[in-house]
């Protein structure tokens, strides 16, 4: 599973853009806590969907932060 996650500051809000598995999801957040909640829910949903169709294997994960 490959996911691309971008967080863009837009004035007082943030856009959280998650692309992968053939879809793009765009959410808005007002603060860091909302960003974390959005990411947590989206990743849980992606893993739950994938887990129902195949066995998950461990893999390395690299978190990159761009400016």
LINNORRA-V622154 format. One line per field, one symbol per residue. ss: DSSP state (H for helix, E for strand, L for the rest). burial: I if it has 24 or more other ideal C-beta (glycine too) atoms within 12 Angstrom, else O. A space follows every 50 residues. Layout:
ss=???
burial=???
//
This chain:
ss=LLEEEEEEEELLEEEEEEEELLEEEEEEELLHHHHHHHHHHHHHHHHHHH HHHLLLLLLLLLLLLLL
burial=OOIOIOIOOOOOOIOIIIOOOOOOIOIOIOOOOOIOOIIOOIIOOIOOOO OOOOOOOOOOOOOOOOO
//
